[in-house]
Amino acid sequence: MQDYWHKFDLLCSELKKNGQHDVEYELRKAQGYVNGLTDGWYDFLNEFNRITKSNILTDTPKELADKLIEILKYRLENK
């Protein structure tokens, strides 16, 4: 998961660079749901989906967010 969080950090950096500080803040807050328990990962996934769907993301952040969500869904479904 270290690679996952590295990509998540890249996403947050891109959002910050694009002036979408509020979206970056929301994602960082959602990251707090991850507590080592499976329920926390699902809560994070739900928030991640909600945040990305309720905000307009430019191409690079959108692609990265979609990929991160896809990876997380796959890992949760194939535990």
Secondary structure, 3 states (H helix, E strand, C coil): CHHHHHHHHHHHHHHHHCCCHHHHHHHHHHHCCCCCCHHHHHHHHHHHHHHHHCCCCCHHHHHHHHHHHHHHHHHHHCC
